[in-house]
Amino acid sequence: MMRKFKDIPYERPDATKLEPRLKALIERFGAASSPQEQDGLMAEINTIRRQVDSMFALCQIRHTVDTTNDFYDKENEACDTLQPVFEGIQTEYYRALLGSRFRHELEAKWGAQLFRKAELQMKTFKPEVLEDLQAENRLSSEYVKLKAGAKILFEGQERNLPQMDPFFESTDRAMRRRAQEAISGFYAAHGEDFDRIYDKLVKLRHGIALKLGFPNFVPLAYARLARSDYDARMVANYRKQVLESIVPLASALKRRQALRLGLPALKFHDEGLDFLTGNATPKGDSTWIVERARQMYAEMSPETDEFFTLMRERELMDLETRKGKAGGGYCTFIATEGAPFIFSNFNGTSGDVDVLTHEAGHAFQCLRSAGYEVPEYNWPTLEACEIHSMSMEFFAWPWMGKFFGPDEDKYKFAHLAGALTFIPYGVAVDEFQHWVYENPAAAVAERRAAWRGTERKYLPHRDFDGDTFLENGGYWFRQGHIFESPFYYIDYTLAQVCAFEFWGRSRQDRAAAWTDYLKLCGLGGSLPFTALVREAGLHDPFADGTIGRTLAPIEQWLGSIDDRRM
Ligand code: ZN
């Protein structure tokens, strides 16, 4: 059905009706006498799961576009409670699937990845942890609300957190410094709340891990993220490669930035400004940007043209920032409608264009793999998801002049340099979380000190210039993933390395690179991360040497640009 987003009806999933229905289907599945019969029951079960998940997605969207809407605020709370109930039923389904007498036939038809995911999922749930999971959801929501409720009086106006972002790109250094102080002021004022929420989350998650038979939360988090092909040891080795190969490049880029800005030393509040003449900005408002994006996707390929037409005609994007709207950006999928949805907070920076390449990359993949009958294959694991989005940012490079006009080169330089300098930060967030969950009894102050130590290791160039809150290790309060989606952050860096490879390949043979990209999007979640990477003709980022080889052309390109003239 091709209806517009606003016409999609929402109805809270009725657990009292659906739970017995699903359980009956699962029971029949277990007792079925042929693989065909099981197949039919799988289809029925998946239809209901798809409906339920679509309602959760719809509720999330309508809640985040306006957190002051009482109806969806209440529905969001209800969904927080309902989601674990359905997760519990899903576990029962997975148990039946894994124990199927016809597993061999089912695996031959649907592929092994469904069973790998099911096995990992099984390890993450027991009825005994249901209430803990609900509490975990409530705490995450509390964190989101605390941040969304930020009212920062700055430059004569009350502003939310995303509305503060542009000030970090101001060419007025004193303004940047004041903006940083205002943000630190907000987080410091609510410091006890952030610490309390996180402390509860850590102890709760540790307790859940113990109840499920894990030594601590780390392996549980990996299982939750359905990581079947790599473990914490491989990730630690990857971080080591980043430390050795990328941190020095990042520090050098920061020194270049200081030179460019004519500063003896780059302070934290300078990091947001890439050029003294100002950062690259899109040369029009949101309507204008969307129109340019339409032209770009029409020219890029028939597939992207069809995709973006659908997004516009069905109004599947909420782009502009407003008071009460949750922060950040995301893409989600309403499976019953075959409709991706893009949420963002436009603020007049180059980030607005990134939304229409990055989030659009996610949405594009959603559509390319919407046809899988197994909902597990609609999305891959999260590190693979970010390859679609980050690579789309690079495939869009030939059109950046359309958005940035004379700022095109500035945009490209800052984009590539920013992607590179991001990796050490992403890795720091990951190392911090390993420490936190390996030391769940640590005091709040120890946790802050651990963050500061990790920050110093991976971001040796970062200088907070005496900002007490940040010097005391409070930066991570703003990193939502740490609260809401533990251990989901290294994923961005893994994907960035893969996207860098697409960047290099698209400059050598665009057609071949695009074909592999389309293939990757079409494979959806039917394979684990490293297998998807292989299928897309990319190198495994965990393998020694991949980072060095992939970064070489990036370093060369950045070196060839005379950024002091920009
Ligand atoms: Zn993304």
Residues whose N, C-alpha, C, O or C-beta is under 5 A from the ligand:
A	BS01	ZN	E386 S389
